[in-house]
Amino acid sequence: MELSITTPAILFPAISLLLLAYTNRFMSLASLIRNLKTQYLQNHNPNLIGQISNLRKRIYLIRNMQACGIASFSLCVICMLLLFNNNQLIAEYVFGMSLILLLISLYLSLREIQISIEALKIELSELESSTFQDEKGSLSGKTSIKEAEKSQIINNGLS
């Protein structure tokens, strides 16, 4: 199979949209971290520290997602330059590396989404337990179970 100059060019819009989505994720998490920091300084709620730690892990993942996406984009450009200069074999290897970096970026994105889902489970479990407590009074054993689940989820997200 012969690699043409249009093949790496096809990835340009896809990688650009991925980088835009990654940047939007980063900006929303940065805003959330700033809000949680303000809340913590006002209330000194120790649960907020766990949430901020979880968000820190997600920020690092997003940074790595962006780095892999940018490297993939750069290798596509280099591949096109190599094809323009009739360096077919090297261009094929560079394009293959670009695809591998794109796959790594997508895997990191999946991992970040999984951590995000676990954090949302914590929030929903707190809401459900507080709603249940309001309806039935205080819960003795259930609250400690929810706290143990919450710390386990936070620890899983940080590992």
Secondary structure, DSSP 4 states (H G I P E B T S, - for coil): -PPPTHHHHHHHHHHHHHHHHHHHHHHHHHHHHHHHHHHHHHH--HHHHHHHHHHHHHHHHHHHHHHHHHHHHHHHHHHHHHHHTT-HHHHHHHHHHHHHHHHHHHHHHHHHHHHHHHHHHHHHHHHHHHHHHHHH---SHHHHHHHHHHHHHHHHHH-
